[in-house]
Amino acid sequence: MQKDFFIYQAQTTRFAAGFEVEKAEGSYIYGTDGRKYLDFVAGVSANTLGHSHPKVVNAIKEQADKYLHVMVYGEYAQEKPVALCKLLAEATPEPLEITYLVNSGAEAIDGSLKLAKRYTGREEIVSFKNSYHGNTHGALSVSGNETHKREFRPLLPMVSFIEFNNENEFSKITEKTACVILETIQGAAGFLVPNNDYLIKLKKRCEEVGALLILDEIQPGFGRTGKLFSFEHFGIVPDILVMGKGMGGGVPVGAFMSSRKIMETLAHSPKLGHITTFGGNPLIAASCHATLKEVLESGLMNEVAEKEKLFRELLVHPKIKNINGKGLMLAVNLGSPEFTLNVAKKCMEKGLIVFWQLYRNEYLRISPPLTISLNEIREGCQIIIDVLNEN
């Protein structure tokens, strides 16, 4: 299987692990080598409830027995997509009330940018240095790392970039700005958290000039920080909310959410302002609805602070420079990309899956399922400490 993987499946790097997966359950992935591996990555924040959560699997099976795809998005009323959008509306603060379901976080970013331009009638976009929003042309255009972009230019015009947590650059947000888009917690840059009421001040600036604020919650959303969405920690509500990854419990999905007044502009002048064949797919929606319902009702979000505290207590070592992040999205600074990649490799050999940050490879990524137990946290952290002691 590994040989065929490298022959027939397109690669994203020249150093893919090619790890052969047999099955996955709970906090563990089982390899064809007969070993089990504790997962501290959760499919890069996608497996909110761990692997093969029974409620998610059962929801998918039940929907599969009824029907799969029946019509392009936005035409037919189907039970699970409707239930999902209704539950999202009930679980989020005003004015968020209506959801557009799509296939991925990157598509949701593209849709949100189109929505902001359509609603405001403006063309300029302000994003952030070192931001990451996905890899479609639109999402890449508002991502803030030139190394990942330069070979794919030309990208969207009229996009400018400001520095995260720097209020002195607010003057670049003007009456010509359609939207300001940012990750509530900067992901690829090393899980950087807004400070000094930065988001409150940013929202105020957007309101002053009539720009919409788009928050990308693709990574921290669905309970990962102890709230359903991380903006709830910071005293604001975005004009447009973007979600994905952990929304699906392990299936591909994305969505953007706004007020009815804003969202309805995609339906006219021109009609089909955004259209997607498989967005709102009933099988995917069934998985999302089961995931959201469990996150809201299980009490898992109430456990996040305790689990974060345990990670920070256990991951103390001279080779650990600092730990960024919030909740169960933590970035452990090991000083250099080379050392971090080696640590990740050695952890895998000892049965622990960890990863690294996209832009800041010196940071070891820790984003386990919300369902991870305290004992599993202790087990995994001990492996990290053992590897640091040996290298």
C-alpha positions as CSV (number, residue, x, y, z in Angstrom):
1,M,0.0,0.0,0.0
2,Q,2.8,2.4,0.8
3,K,4.5,1.8,-2.5
4,D,1.3,2.4,-4.4
5,F,0.7,5.5,-2.3
6,F,3.9,7.1,-3.5
7,I,3.3,5.9,-7.1
8,Y,-0.3,6.8,-7.7
9,Q,-1.3,9.5,-5.2
10,A,-0.2,13.1,-5.6
11,Q,2.1,14.3,-2.9
12,T,2.2,17.6,-1.1
13,T,5.8,17.3,0.0
14,R,8.8,15.2,-0.8
15,F,8.9,13.7,2.7
16,A,5.5,12.3,3.4
17,A,5.5,9.7,6.1
18,G,3.4,7.2,4.1
19,F,2.2,5.7,7.4
20,E,-0.1,2.8,6.6
21,V,-3.4,3.1,8.5
22,E,-5.4,0.0,9.4
23,K,-8.2,1.6,11.6
24,A,-8.7,4.4,14.0
25,E,-10.8,4.6,17.2
26,G,-11.0,7.1,20.0
27,S,-7.6,8.7,20.6
28,Y,-5.7,6.1,18.7
29,I,-4.7,5.3,15.1
30,Y,-3.8,1.7,14.4
31,G,-1.2,0.9,11.8
32,T,-0.8,-2.1,9.5
33,D,2.4,-2.8,11.5
34,G,0.2,-4.0,14.4
35,R,0.9,-1.1,16.6
36,K,-1.4,1.6,18.0
37,Y,-0.4,5.3,18.1
38,L,-1.8,7.9,20.4
39,D,-3.0,10.8,18.3
40,F,-2.2,14.3,19.5
41,V,-3.1,15.9,16.2
42,A,-6.7,14.8,15.5
43,G,-6.3,15.0,11.7
44,V,-5.1,18.6,12.2
45,S,-8.0,19.6,14.4
46,A,-10.6,17.8,12.3
47,N,-11.5,14.9,14.6
48,T,-13.2,16.8,17.3
49,L,-14.7,13.7,19.0
50,G,-11.8,11.4,18.2
51,H,-11.8,8.7,15.7
52,S,-14.9,6.7,14.7
53,H,-17.1,8.2,17.4
54,P,-20.2,5.9,17.6
55,K,-22.7,8.8,17.4
56,V,-21.1,10.2,14.4
57,V,-20.7,6.8,12.7
58,N,-24.3,5.9,13.4
59,A,-25.6,9.2,12.1
60,I,-23.7,8.6,8.8
61,K,-25.0,5.0,8.5
62,E,-28.6,6.1,9.2
63,Q,-28.4,8.8,6.5
64,A,-26.8,6.5,4.0
65,D,-29.8,4.2,4.3
66,K,-32.1,7.0,3.4
67,Y,-30.5,8.9,0.6
68,L,-27.2,10.5,-0.5
69,H,-26.9,13.5,-2.9
70,V,-30.2,14.5,-4.4
71,M,-29.8,18.0,-5.7
72,V,-27.4,20.9,-5.9
73,Y,-27.1,23.2,-2.8
74,G,-30.0,25.4,-2.0
75,E,-32.9,23.8,-3.9
76,Y,-34.4,21.0,-1.7
77,A,-35.2,20.9,2.0
78,Q,-33.4,18.0,3.5
79,E,-33.6,16.9,7.2
80,K,-30.0,16.9,8.3
81,P,-28.7,20.1,6.6
82,V,-31.8,22.0,7.9
83,A,-31.3,20.6,11.4
84,L,-27.6,21.5,11.4
85,C,-28.2,25.1,10.3
86,K,-30.9,25.5,12.9
87,L,-28.8,24.1,15.7
88,L,-25.9,26.5,14.7
89,A,-28.3,29.4,14.8
90,E,-29.4,28.4,18.3
91,A,-25.9,27.9,19.5
92,T,-24.4,31.2,18.3
93,P,-25.0,34.8,19.3
94,E,-26.9,37.4,17.3
95,P,-26.7,38.6,14.6
96,L,-25.4,35.2,13.3
97,E,-28.5,33.4,12.2
98,I,-28.1,31.8,8.8
99,T,-25.5,29.4,7.4
100,Y,-24.2,28.6,3.9
101,L,-22.9,25.0,3.8
102,V,-19.9,24.2,1.5
103,N,-17.3,21.5,1.0
104,S,-14.2,22.8,2.8
105,G,-12.8,25.6,4.9
106,A,-11.1,27.1,1.9
107,E,-14.3,27.2,-0.1
108,A,-16.0,28.9,2.9
109,I,-13.3,31.5,3.0
110,D,-13.8,32.2,-0.7
111,G,-17.6,32.4,-0.2
112,S,-17.2,34.8,2.7
113,L,-15.0,37.1,0.7
114,K,-17.5,37.2,-2.1
115,L,-20.3,37.8,0.4
116,A,-18.4,40.8,1.9
117,K,-17.8,42.3,-1.5
118,R,-21.3,41.8,-2.7
119,Y,-22.9,43.3,0.5
120,T,-20.6,46.3,0.8
121,G,-20.1,47.0,-2.9
122,R,-16.4,47.5,-2.1
123,E,-13.3,45.8,-3.5
124,E,-10.5,46.1,-1.0
125,I,-9.7,43.4,1.5
126,V,-7.4,43.7,4.6
127,S,-5.9,40.5,5.9
128,F,-2.9,39.7,8.2
129,K,0.7,38.9,7.9
130,N,1.5,35.2,8.6
131,S,-2.2,34.3,8.4
132,Y,-3.4,31.1,6.8
133,H,-6.8,30.6,5.3
134,G,-6.5,27.7,2.8
135,N,-5.1,27.0,-0.7
136,T,-7.8,27.9,-3.2
137,H,-6.8,31.0,-5.2
138,G,-9.1,33.2,-3.1
139,A,-8.0,31.8,0.3
140,L,-4.3,31.9,-0.8
141,S,-4.7,35.5,-1.8
142,V,-5.6,36.5,1.8
143,S,-3.1,34.2,3.4
144,G,-0.1,36.1,4.7
145,N,3.0,34.1,3.8
146,E,4.7,35.1,0.6
147,T,6.8,31.9,0.4
148,H,3.6,29.8,0.0
149,K,2.1,32.3,-2.6
150,R,4.7,33.6,-4.9
151,E,4.7,30.7,-7.4
152,F,1.0,31.0,-7.9
153,R,0.6,34.7,-8.7
154,P,-1.3,36.5,-10.0
155,L,-3.7,36.2,-7.1
156,L,-6.6,38.4,-6.1
157,P,-5.7,42.1,-6.4
158,M,-6.5,44.9,-3.8
159,V,-5.5,42.8,-0.8
160,S,-3.3,44.4,1.9
161,F,-1.8,43.0,5.0
162,I,-1.4,44.3,8.6
163,E,0.3,42.9,11.7
164,F,-1.7,40.8,14.2
165,N,-2.1,42.5,17.6
166,N,-0.8,45.8,16.2
167,E,-3.4,48.6,16.7
168,N,-1.1,51.1,15.0
169,E,-2.0,49.7,11.6
170,F,-5.7,50.2,11.8
171,S,-5.4,53.3,9.6
172,K,-5.1,50.9,6.7
173,I,-8.7,49.9,7.2
174,T,-10.7,52.6,5.4
175,E,-14.0,53.4,3.8
176,K,-12.8,51.5,0.7
177,T,-12.4,48.3,2.7
178,A,-15.0,45.6,2.0
179,C,-13.8,43.3,4.8
180,V,-11.1,42.5,7.3
181,I,-10.4,38.8,7.5
182,L,-8.4,37.1,10.3
183,E,-8.1,34.0,12.2
184,T,-9.3,34.5,15.8
185,I,-6.2,32.5,16.8
186,Q,-3.5,32.6,14.2
187,G,-2.8,28.9,13.3
188,A,0.1,28.4,11.0
189,A,2.0,31.2,12.7
190,G,2.1,29.2,15.9
191,F,-1.3,29.6,17.6
192,L,-1.0,33.3,18.4
193,V,-3.8,34.6,20.6
194,P,-5.2,38.2,20.4
195,N,-4.2,40.4,23.4
196,N,-5.1,43.7,25.0
197,D,-8.7,43.7,23.7
198,Y,-7.3,43.7,20.2
199,L,-10.4,42.1,18.7
200,I,-12.7,44.6,20.4
201,K,-10.7,47.5,19.0
202,L,-10.5,45.9,15.6
203,K,-14.3,45.4,15.4
204,K,-14.8,49.0,16.5
205,R,-12.5,50.2,13.6
206,C,-14.5,48.1,11.1
207,E,-17.8,49.6,12.3
208,E,-16.4,53.1,12.0
209,V,-15.5,52.7,8.3
210,G,-18.4,50.3,7.4
211,A,-16.2,47.2,6.7
212,L,-17.3,43.7,7.6
213,L,-15.3,41.6,10.0
214,I,-14.7,38.0,8.9
215,L,-13.4,35.6,11.6
216,D,-11.8,32.4,10.4
217,E,-12.7,29.8,13.1
218,I,-11.7,26.8,11.0
219,Q,-9.2,25.6,13.5
220,P,-10.4,26.8,16.9
221,G,-14.1,26.2,16.3
222,F,-16.3,23.5,17.7
223,G,-15.1,23.6,21.3
224,R,-11.4,23.4,20.9
225,T,-10.8,26.4,23.2
226,G,-13.5,25.6,25.7
227,K,-16.1,27.7,23.9
228,L,-18.0,26.6,20.8
229,F,-16.1,29.3,18.9
230,S,-13.1,31.1,20.2
231,F,-14.3,34.6,19.5
232,E,-16.6,34.1,22.5
233,H,-13.6,34.5,24.7
234,F,-12.8,38.0,23.4
235,G,-16.0,40.0,23.7
236,I,-17.1,40.4,20.0
237,V,-19.2,38.8,17.4
238,P,-18.1,38.8,13.7
239,D,-20.2,39.9,10.8
240,I,-19.3,36.7,9.0
241,L,-18.1,33.5,10.7
242,V,-16.2,30.9,8.8
243,M,-15.9,27.3,10.0
244,G,-14.7,23.9,8.9
245,K,-12.3,21.1,10.1
246,G,-13.7,20.0,13.5
247,M,-17.2,20.8,12.3
248,G,-17.6,17.4,10.6
249,G,-16.2,15.0,13.1
250,G,-13.9,13.6,10.4
251,V,-15.7,14.3,7.1
252,P,-14.9,17.1,4.6
253,V,-17.0,20.3,5.2
254,G,-17.0,24.0,5.6
255,A,-19.5,26.8,6.2
256,F,-19.9,30.5,6.5
257,M,-22.5,32.2,8.7
258,S,-23.9,35.7,8.9
259,S,-27.1,37.7,9.5
260,R,-30.0,37.2,7.1
261,K,-29.6,40.8,5.9
262,I,-26.0,40.2,4.7
263,M,-26.4,36.6,3.5
264,E,-29.5,37.1,1.4
265,T,-27.4,39.3,-1.0
266,L,-25.9,36.2,-2.5
267,A,-29.4,35.2,-3.8
268,H,-29.9,38.1,-6.2
269,S,-28.1,40.6,-8.5
270,P,-26.8,38.2,-9.7
271,K,-28.6,35.1,-8.5
272,L,-26.4,32.1,-7.6
273,G,-23.9,34.5,-6.0
274,H,-22.2,31.4,-4.7
275,I,-23.1,27.9,-5.8
276,T,-21.8,24.5,-4.8
277,T,-22.9,21.1,-6.0
278,F,-22.1,19.1,-2.9
279,G,-22.3,21.7,-0.2
280,G,-24.9,20.7,2.4
281,N,-24.6,17.0,1.3
282,P,-27.0,15.1,3.6
283,L,-24.4,12.5,4.6
284,I,-21.9,15.2,5.6
285,A,-24.6,17.2,7.4
286,A,-25.6,14.1,9.4
287,S,-22.1,13.8,10.6
288,C,-21.8,17.5,11.4
289,H,-25.1,17.6,13.3
290,A,-24.2,14.6,15.4
291,T,-20.8,16.2,16.2
292,L,-22.3,19.6,17.1
293,K,-25.0,18.0,19.2
294,E,-22.4,16.0,21.1
295,V,-20.1,19.0,21.6
296,L,-23.0,21.1,23.0
297,E,-24.5,18.4,25.2
298,S,-21.6,16.2,26.4
299,G,-19.8,18.7,28.7
300,L,-16.6,18.2,26.8
301,M,-16.1,22.0,26.5
302,N,-16.1,22.3,30.2
303,E,-13.1,19.9,30.4
304,V,-10.9,21.9,28.0
305,A,-9.4,24.2,30.6
306,E,-8.4,21.4,32.9
307,K,-6.8,19.5,30.0
308,E,-4.9,22.6,28.8
309,K,-3.6,23.1,32.3
310,L,-2.4,19.5,32.5
311,F,-0.5,19.8,29.2
312,R,1.2,23.0,30.4
313,E,2.1,21.4,33.7
314,L,3.6,18.3,32.1
315,L,5.4,19.9,29.1
316,V,8.1,21.6,31.1
317,H,11.7,21.0,29.9
318,P,14.8,23.1,29.2
319,K,14.4,22.4,25.5
320,I,10.9,23.9,25.5
321,K,11.1,27.6,25.0
322,N,7.4,28.5,25.4
323,I,3.9,27.2,24.6
324,N,1.5,29.3,22.6
325,G,-2.2,28.8,22.2
326,K,-5.4,28.3,24.0
327,G,-7.4,25.2,25.1
328,L,-6.5,22.1,23.1
329,M,-4.7,24.0,20.4
330,L,-1.1,24.4,21.7
331,A,2.1,25.1,19.9
332,V,5.3,24.0,21.7
333,N,8.4,26.0,20.8
334,L,11.4,23.7,20.5
335,G,13.7,26.3,19.0
336,S,14.4,25.1,15.5
337,P,12.6,23.4,12.6
338,E,15.2,20.6,12.3
339,F,14.9,19.7,16.0
340,T,11.1,19.8,16.0
341,L,10.9,17.6,12.9
342,N,13.3,15.1,14.6
343,V,11.2,15.1,17.8
344,A,8.1,14.4,15.8
345,K,9.7,11.5,14.1
346,K,11.1,10.1,17.4
347,C,7.6,10.5,19.1
348,M,6.1,8.5,16.2
349,E,8.6,5.7,16.8
350,K,7.5,5.6,20.4
351,G,3.8,5.5,19.5
352,L,2.8,9.2,19.6
353,I,1.5,11.3,16.7
354,V,2.5,14.9,16.8
355,F,3.0,17.4,14.0
356,W,4.4,20.9,13.3
357,Q,3.1,24.3,12.4
358,L,2.9,25.2,8.7
359,Y,4.8,28.4,8.8
360,R,6.7,28.1,12.1
361,N,8.2,24.6,12.0
362,E,10.0,25.2,15.3
363,Y,6.6,24.8,17.0
364,L,5.4,21.3,17.7
365,R,1.6,21.1,17.1
366,I,-0.6,19.6,19.8
367,S,-4.4,19.5,18.9
368,P,-5.8,16.2,20.2
369,P,-9.5,15.3,20.2
370,L,-11.7,16.9,22.8
371,T,-12.4,13.4,24.0
372,I,-8.8,12.7,25.0
373,S,-8.5,11.5,28.6
374,L,-6.3,12.9,31.3
375,N,-4.4,9.6,31.4
376,E,-3.8,9.8,27.6
377,I,-2.5,13.3,28.0
378,R,-0.1,12.0,30.7
379,E,1.0,9.1,28.5
380,G,1.6,11.3,25.4
381,C,3.4,14.1,27.3
382,Q,5.7,11.5,28.9
383,I,6.7,10.3,25.5
384,I,7.5,13.9,24.4
385,I,9.6,14.5,27.6
386,D,11.4,11.1,27.0
387,V,12.3,12.1,23.5
388,L,13.6,15.5,24.6
389,N,15.7,13.8,27.2
390,E,17.2,11.5,24.6
391,N,17.9,14.0,21.9
